[in-house]
Amino acid sequence: MKLFINASLPTSSNALKRVNVLFDEKIIKISADEISHEEEPEIIDLKGKVLLPGAVEAHSHLLSGKKTIKKDLSKAGKSAVKGGWTTLAEMSYHSKDPIFESYDLKDMIKAIQGVAHPDMSFWAHVDVDNYPYYAESAQELWNKGVVGIALMTPSPNPAVSSMSFTEIMDLFMDIYESDTEFAFQGYDVDCHNEYSFAAQMDGIKKILRRMQENPIHIPRVSSYLTIEFINSISKRSDISFGLNMTDLMHMLEPEAFPTPWATDFADYYAELYELLRTNKIYLLSNSPCETNVDSELFNGNPADLMEYSYLWLLSELWKKRKIALATCLKMVSENPAKRLGIYPKKGCLDAGSDADFVIYDPGVTTKIKSPNGSEIELTGALEQVWLRGKLQEPDSPPEGEFVARVQSPKRRHNKRSWI
């Protein structure tokens, strides 16, 4: 049992509220008043430092196969936790052993024990060659606690067959009464020979014409026009999207953060900044990836981006550009957790939530090296990271656990918040 005293907690306004927090593996109580407990807790004085929720990575692509899980997760997991990303949802775009069946999920949960540093959730995939039983497998995996089913058209992974839009429509119809969430990453292969912003937009429109009531998530959008389209229909269709951290970094600091991926963000700087300011960018993702392929759409970023991306967000958006702290936290913690169906266990600072904390000291600076080798000074420092009530040190053993989906995904326009 531990007790934080003099912690500064974010609120819905720009103000910070001084509170005390009692916790063990979960948060027991948060109060502005003194907290007493029959069991004498260990008292930790935060001296006004800011208490933030652990960040949630909605789609990592780290696992390359069952035999390499320890290697895949060792360095990447340490980078994630060091940077305050306490939960990863693995989508495994490139794994030789995708999650197709419930026994695949069981094997994966067993394999990460004693290996993963952050807590982990899993997306599953569809073995469309297992006709007509693939819909039953998808439904069973959903019931076992995966956060969603990832659909890829075309597929960059030889172990996962591409699905036609007709096959995707059949899958939606087969589990029409389910609230299963789907992630779609791809483009309209019927009308385009290769990926482009227009090809992705056309693919998204085809998915929307076929969807029933299921939530749809687009893991990566790199075009402002696509973002504008999704935002325009998201109140009628339950669709959300992710923005890649490197794309945002490149937009704001192009010289320090070059990106190999095409975006049109520089052409719409003012419009995108307004979306950030008004809380209309749904979630941000590092998309950490250990295995890249010859496909811009399905490639990710080096895992060590997670060491500083949360801090960069706080420094560059909150401190420098005056975007509300509550908005910043929604993009990297609350909204990802809601969309994955793991909120309020994750992504939340409230009684009953996991005690995943990031302690931010705004009174110092941190120097990092950008991908091009230049030194950048960020405002503040992530002084401590806690996972389920345990302080994570550089030599802490891997204690990550499987996080099952605890509820249906929240609609994108859900207004309830822990803030």
N, C-alpha and C positions, 0 to 999 in steps of 0.2 A: 504494500500500500504506500503510495507516494502522494505528496501534496505540493503542487505548484502554488506559490504565493506571488503577488505582484506581477501577474501576467497581463499583457495588453492584448485584448481580444478584439478582432475586427467587428464592426457593426454595419448595418445597411447604409449608414451615413459615412462620411469620411473620418468620423471620430473613432477613437479606440477606447474600449471600456476596460478599466482595471478590475481583474477578477482573480479568484482563487479556484484551482481545479484539483479535485480529488480523483485518483484513478489507480487501477491496477492494470489488468489487461484491457479493461474497458474504462471509459469515463464514468465515474460514479456520480459526481456532482460538480456543477459550475455555479459559482455564486460570487456576487460582489461583496457579500458579507463574509465574516470569518466562518470557516467550516470546521466543525468539531466531529470527531468520530471515536467510537469506543475503542477501536484499535489505533494505537499511536502511529501515524504515518511518518515516513521520511519526508522532511520539509526541504523543498528546493526553491530558493528565492530567485525569480527571474529578473528582478530589479527593473521592471518596466519593459523588458524585451517583448517582442510581438510573438504571440502564439498562433500558429497557422496549422491548417490541416495538411496531412500528407497528400502529395499529388498522386493522381491516378492516370496511368498511361493506358489509353483505351484500345490501342492496337500495336503491340510489339510483334516483331518477326524474328525472334532470336533462335528458335529451335530448328536444328537441321536434321534431327533424327533422334531416336531413343538412345542410341549408343553414345551420343555426343552431348547429352543434356548437361552433364557436369561441366564440360568445357564451354558449352554455349552460354551457360548462366553464371559462371564464376566471375569473370571480369565485368560482364554487363550488369549483373545483379549488384555488385559493389558500387559501380558507377551510379546506378539508379538510386540506391539508398543514400549514398553520399550526397546526392543532389536533391534529396527530399521526395523522390518518387517511391512511395512505399507500397504501391500496388500496381502490378502489370497485368493486362489482359492479353494473353498470347494468341495471335491469329495464325501464326505458322504458315505463311505463304509459301515457304520453300522447304518445308520439312519432308523428309523421305517417309515419315510415319504420321500422316495426318490423323486427326480424330474423326473417324467415320462412325464408330459404334461405341456402345457404352463401355465395352471392355477396353477400348483404346483410351477412353477418358480415365478409367480406373488405373490403367498402367501408367498414364501420364501423372496422375496425382501421386501415385507411389514413387515415381521416378524423381519428382522434385523435392521430396522430403530429405532434409539434410543437405540440400544442394542450392536451393533458391534463397537469395538474401531478402528480396521483397516478397510480400504475399502475391499470389498469382491466381487469376481466373483464366478460363479458356473459352475461345471460340471453337466451334466445330465446323466440319466441312461436309459436303455431300458427295457420296460415291454414286454418281448418276448411272454408272454402269451396272449398279445393283438394282436394276429395274425389276419389278415395280416397288421394291421394298425400301428405297432410299428415303421416302417420305416418312415411313414408320421409324427408321433409324434417327432421322432428324428430330422427330417428335419425342422419341425416347431420350435422346441426349438433352433436349430442352428440359424435360422433366427431371433429369439427373443434375441440373444446375449449371449447364454451360450458359454463357452470357449471350449467345446468339449463333447463327449459322452464316458463315462467310461464303459468298458466291463470287466467282471470278469468271469473267468473260472478256477476253480469252484467258486461259489459265497459264501462269508462268511456271507451274509446277507439274512435272511429268506424273507425279503421284496423284494429282487431282485433275480429273477430266473437265474440260470446258463445258459449260451448260449453255444450250441455246435459250433464247428468250421464250420459246414455246415450252421447253422443259422447266424453266423457272416459273412460268405461269402455272403449269401443272402442279408444281410443288406448292405454290401458294394456295391453289384451290384444294389440294389434298389435305392441308392442315388449316383450312379456312377458320375454324372455330378456335384455333390456338392463338395465343398472343406472342408467339415466337418472333424474335427480332432477327432481321437479316441485314448483313452488311453487303453492299454491292460495290465491287471495284472492277471497272472495266469500261468498255465503250461499245458502240453499235458496230459489231463486226459484219453485219449484213450490208451496211452502206459505206463503211470506211475500211480502207486497207491497213491503216495504222492509227495509233493513238494521236489525238489532237484535242484541243479544248472543245471543238464542235462535236467530235466523235464521242467524247465523254458525255456532253450535254444530251446528245441524241440517245445514248444508252440509258441515261437516267430517266428520260421521258418515256422510253419503252418500258422500263421497270415500273414506273408510276402507273402506266396504263394497265398493267397486269396485277398490281398489288391489290390485296383485299383490305383487311383491317390491320395487317401486320406493320409494325414499325420498320422503317428502312433507314439505314445509316450509310453514308458515303464516307469512307475513311479519309480520303484526301481529295481536296478540291484546290486547284491552283489557278483558277480563273475567276476574276471578279464577276464576270457575267453569269457564271454558273452559280456563284454564291447569291447573286441578286435574284436569280430564278428560284433557287431553293427557298430563300427567305420569303419570296412572294407567294409561295404555295404552302408553306409549312404549317399554317393554321388550318388548312383544309386537309392536307395529307400529313401523316405522322412521319416526317422525314427530317433527318438531322445530318450534319456534316462535320468533318474535322479539317482543321487548317494545320499544315505542317509548320513546326517551329522554325525550321531553317528558311522557309519561304517568308515568314514574318520577319525574321532577323534580317534577311536580305533586303526586304522592302524598306526597313527602317535604317539599316546600316550596311549598304551594299558593298562597300570596300572591305569592311572587317569580316563580313559573312557572305562570301560568294556562294552561289548555289549552282550545282550542275543541272538542276531541273528547271524546265521552262515555266515561267509564270508571266502574267500580264499585270501584276500588282503595281509595278512602277507607273503604269499608265493610269492607274486609278487610285493613286496614293491618298488623295483627299477623301474619296468615297470610302475606302477601306478603313482609314483612320476614324471616320465618323461611325462606321459599324462597330469598331472596337470600343469607341467611347460610349456608345449607346447600348452596349451589351447585346449585339446582334451577330457576334461570332460565337458559335455554340461551344466548340471545344478545341483545344490545342493538343497536338501530339508530336512526340519526338520521332515516332515510327522507327525505333531502334532496330537495326537489321544487321545480321552477321553474314548473310549470303546475298549478294546482289546478282541480278540477272540482266540480260540485255533487253530491258524493258523499263522505260522511265516511269511508267505508271505504278509498277510494283516494287520499285527500289526504295530503300529507306536510308537512314542516317547512321553514322557510327554511334555505338552505344555510349561512348564517353561524352556525347552531347548532353546526356542526362545529368552529368556532374554539375553543370552550371545553368541549364535552361530555366529552371524554376527561379534561381537567383536573378538571371538576366531579365525575366519577366517582371519581377518586383522592382528591379533597378530601373529598367528602361520604360516600362509602361506606367507603373504606379508612381515611382519617385520622380522620374524625369519628365514624363509626358502627362502626368496628373490624371490618368485613367483610374477610376475608383478601385480601391483594393478589393471590394466585394466582387466587382466585375472580373478582375484578374483571377480570383480564387474560383469563381464559377467555371472559367474556361479550363482550368487544370485540375480541379478537384471535384466540385459539386456536380457539374453537368456530366462529366464522364461517368461518375459513380451512378448517377440517376439513369443514364442511358444504358448502362450495363446491368442495371437491376441489383446493384450491391449497395445502394443507398438506403438507409442512413448508417449501415455498418461501416462503410467507407465514405470519404468525401464530406464528412460532417464532424463538427465539434459540438456534441450534445451528449447528455447522459444516455448511456447504453451503446454509444458508438465505440468502435475500437480506438484505443489510445494511441493513434498515429499522429505524432506531432512534429512540426518543424518550428524551431525557435530561431527567429530572425532578429539580428541585432542591426538596427538602422544607423548606429553611431560609428560604424567603421567602414572600411572599403575592402574589396576583394579584387585581386588581379587575376585575370584568366588569359589564356592564349586562344585566340580565335583560330578557325581552321586554316587561315592563310599565314599563321605564325605571328601576327601582330598582337601586342599586349594591350588588353582592355581593362580599364578600372571600373568595377561595378560598385554601386552604392549598397552598403550593407553586407552582411555575411550570414550564411546559414550556420549558426553556432552549434546546434544539436539537432539530431533526427532520432525520433523514438518510433519503434514499431511494436504495437500491442503492449505498450507500457514498458518496453525495454530500450534503454539507450543504446544506439548503434555506434560502436567504435570501429576504427579501421580494422581491428583484429577480431571483431565479433564473429562468432560462427554463423553460418547460414541458418536462419530460423524461419524462413518463409513458409507459409501454409497455403493450401488451396482455399480459395474463397468462392463458394457456390453462390449463384444468383439467389437472392432471397425474396425477390418480388418481380413483378412484371416491369419492364422498362417504363420510366416516366415519360409522358409526352414532352416533346421539346418545349412547349409553352406552359409547362407546369410552373405555377407561381410560388409554390411553397419553398422556403429556403431556411437553412439553419442560421443565416446571418440575422 
